[in-house]
Amino acid sequence: MGSPARARFSSVLFDLDGTLIDSIGLIVDSFHHTLEAYGLPRQSDDTWLRTIGTPLRSAFAPFAADERALDAMVGVYRTYNLANHDARVRAYDGIVDCVRALRSAGVTLALVTSKNRGGALRGLRVAGLEEDFQALVCLDDVTNAKPHREPCDRALQLLGATSQNALFVGDSVHDMHSGRAAEVSTGAALWGPFDRAHLEVGAPTYWLASPAAVLDLVLG
């Protein structure tokens, strides 16, 4: 398929939820479960979808009276999410082949997620991708989460990569904003929960209809 010397990008950063793994239904249900546990009014699915790619604390902040309550809500979410995780989460069709083809071609790979490391590793393990990334940048590893540039900058540093030779593939506007701020090319994953109309505000460099399109873009 090619080599890093001929590839358009020598490094690819991937988001996790909505990009590598289909965990969206579980995420939305976990939010609904948490508000229900606290007797709070149910929010629309779209409300929660728009928080995907950002830290849980940011998503729950409007509903928590103080920091202690916020911590408790995050805890309820994580308990429910992890209890149902392995039965509800799967890799998107074609994504495992995509990741492994990139790695076989010598492209360096990093995960860039707003999940904590434990949750991220569990998602990779369910997908069978736990050995395929040279670098992981999780919520625990940064001061400023996406859409800030810091997660992408950190991934590039860990890979020893430059922004000019890197592509960030993600499904949310937060991914697109983070990548653009870090001056890396961005690819909008249209196989995730958001369509083109929703992602246009993130001004992605490329539109990617499927994981196979990532291979075509990177390796030619």
PATILO-570867 format. One line per field, with one value per residue (C-alpha): residue number from 1; x, y, z; residue in one letter. Coordinates in steps of 0.25 Angstrom, whole numbers, plus 5000, padded with zeros to 4 digits. Layout:
num: NUM,...
c1: X,...
c2: Y,...
c3: Z,...
residu: a,...
***
This chain:
num: 1,2,3,4,5,6,7,8,9,10,11,12,13,14,15,16,17,18,19,20,21,22,23,24,25,26,27,28,29,30,31,32,33,34,35,36,37,38,39,40,41,42,43,44,45,46,47,48,49,50,51,52,53,54,55,56,57,58,59,60,61,62,63,64,65,66,67,68,69,70,71,72,73,74,75,76,77,78,79,80,81,82,83,84,85,86,87,88,89,90,91,92,93,94,95,96,97,98,99,100,101,102,103,104,105,106,107,108,109,110,111,112,113,114,115,116,117,118,119,120,121,122,123,124,125,126,127,128,129,130,131,132,133,134,135,136,137,138,139,140,141,142,143,144,145,146,147,148,149,150,151,152,153,154,155,156,157,158,159,160,161,162,163,164,165,166,167,168,169,170,171,172,173,174,175,176,177,178,179,180,181,182,183,184,185,186,187,188,189,190,191,192,193,194,195,196,197,198,199,200,201,202,203,204,205,206,207,208,209,210,211,212,213,214,215,216,217,218,219,220
c1: 5000,5012,5022,5024,5033,5022,5010,5003,5004,5014,5006,4991,4983,4970,4959,4952,4937,4930,4942,4949,4938,4923,4920,4910,4897,4903,4909,4895,4888,4899,4896,4881,4883,4891,4881,4870,4878,4878,4863,4867,4859,4862,4870,4870,4879,4884,4888,4898,4903,4908,4917,4924,4938,4939,4941,4930,4931,4929,4916,4910,4915,4901,4894,4902,4901,4915,4928,4925,4912,4919,4929,4917,4910,4923,4924,4910,4912,4925,4919,4907,4916,4926,4916,4910,4922,4927,4913,4909,4922,4928,4939,4933,4933,4946,4953,4962,4967,4969,4978,4986,4988,4994,5003,5008,5011,5020,5010,5011,4998,4993,4980,4974,4962,4955,4953,4961,4972,4965,4953,4961,4969,4956,4950,4963,4963,4948,4952,4964,4973,4980,4994,4993,4996,5009,5004,4991,4987,4975,4968,4978,4990,4986,4982,4974,4965,4959,4955,4968,4981,4988,4984,4988,5001,5004,5001,5011,5022,5020,5021,5033,5024,5022,5008,5011,5012,5000,4985,4975,4963,4951,4936,4932,4934,4943,4953,4953,4955,4967,4974,4972,4978,4990,4992,4990,4981,4967,4958,4944,4939,4925,4923,4921,4909,4910,4907,4913,4904,4907,4922,4924,4926,4939,4944,4951,4962,4956,4943,4944,4932,4938,4951,4955,4955,4966,4975,4972,4976,4988,4994,4989
c2: 5000,5009,5014,5026,5032,5032,5034,5047,5047,5039,5040,5039,5043,5036,5040,5028,5029,5031,5029,5016,5010,5011,5014,5026,5019,5015,5029,5035,5025,5027,5042,5039,5029,5039,5050,5040,5036,5050,5053,5063,5066,5057,5064,5061,5051,5063,5071,5059,5056,5070,5068,5056,5058,5067,5063,5058,5069,5079,5072,5071,5084,5091,5081,5080,5090,5089,5081,5070,5068,5068,5058,5049,5050,5047,5035,5030,5031,5023,5012,5010,5012,5002,4992,4992,4995,4982,4977,4990,4995,4990,4994,5001,4993,4994,5002,4990,4987,5002,5004,4991,4995,5008,5002,4992,5003,5009,5021,5024,5025,5032,5032,5045,5044,5052,5039,5035,5025,5013,5016,5018,5005,4997,5003,4999,4985,4982,4987,4978,4990,4991,4988,4997,5011,5016,5027,5030,5044,5043,5053,5049,5054,5068,5081,5086,5075,5076,5086,5092,5088,5082,5068,5068,5075,5065,5053,5059,5061,5046,5041,5050,5055,5069,5076,5077,5062,5058,5056,5056,5047,5050,5050,5063,5078,5077,5068,5078,5090,5083,5078,5092,5099,5090,5092,5078,5073,5068,5057,5057,5043,5042,5028,5034,5040,5053,5057,5067,5078,5077,5076,5087,5098,5090,5093,5079,5078,5065,5058,5043,5034,5021,5016,5011,5026,5028,5018,5024,5038,5034,5023,5027
c3: 5000,5001,5012,5021,5011,5000,5009,5010,5025,5033,5046,5049,5061,5064,5074,5081,5083,5070,5062,5066,5074,5073,5088,5085,5089,5102,5105,5103,5112,5122,5123,5123,5135,5143,5142,5145,5157,5162,5159,5149,5136,5124,5113,5098,5092,5084,5096,5100,5086,5086,5098,5092,5091,5103,5118,5126,5136,5125,5121,5135,5140,5137,5145,5158,5170,5174,5171,5181,5173,5160,5165,5169,5156,5148,5157,5155,5140,5140,5148,5139,5127,5131,5135,5121,5113,5108,5103,5097,5090,5077,5067,5054,5042,5035,5046,5051,5037,5035,5047,5045,5030,5034,5045,5035,5025,5036,5039,5054,5062,5074,5081,5085,5094,5106,5113,5125,5122,5129,5120,5107,5109,5112,5099,5091,5097,5093,5079,5079,5077,5090,5084,5071,5076,5080,5088,5096,5100,5110,5119,5130,5122,5119,5126,5115,5108,5094,5087,5092,5084,5095,5093,5079,5082,5093,5083,5073,5084,5088,5073,5070,5059,5052,5050,5035,5034,5043,5041,5052,5049,5058,5058,5066,5064,5076,5069,5057,5066,5074,5061,5054,5066,5066,5051,5047,5036,5040,5035,5038,5041,5035,5039,5054,5060,5052,5038,5029,5032,5047,5045,5035,5046,5049,5035,5034,5024,5018,5018,5021,5017,5023,5029,5016,5011,5022,5016,5002,5007,5015,5007,4993
residu: m,g,s,p,a,r,a,r,f,s,s,v,l,f,d,l,d,g,t,l,i,d,s,i,g,l,i,v,d,s,f,h,h,t,l,e,a,y,g,l,p,r,q,s,d,d,t,w,l,r,t,i,g,t,p,l,r,s,a,f,a,p,f,a,a,d,e,r,a,l,d,a,m,v,g,v,y,r,t,y,n,l,a,n,h,d,a,r,v,r,a,y,d,g,i,v,d,c,v,r,a,l,r,s,a,g,v,t,l,a,l,v,t,s,k,n,r,g,g,a,l,r,g,l,r,v,a,g,l,e,e,d,f,q,a,l,v,c,l,d,d,v,t,n,a,k,p,h,r,e,p,c,d,r,a,l,q,l,l,g,a,t,s,q,n,a,l,f,v,g,d,s,v,h,d,m,h,s,g,r,a,a,e,v,s,t,g,a,a,l,w,g,p,f,d,r,a,h,l,e,v,g,a,p,t,y,w,l,a,s,p,a,a,v,l,d,l,v,l,g
***
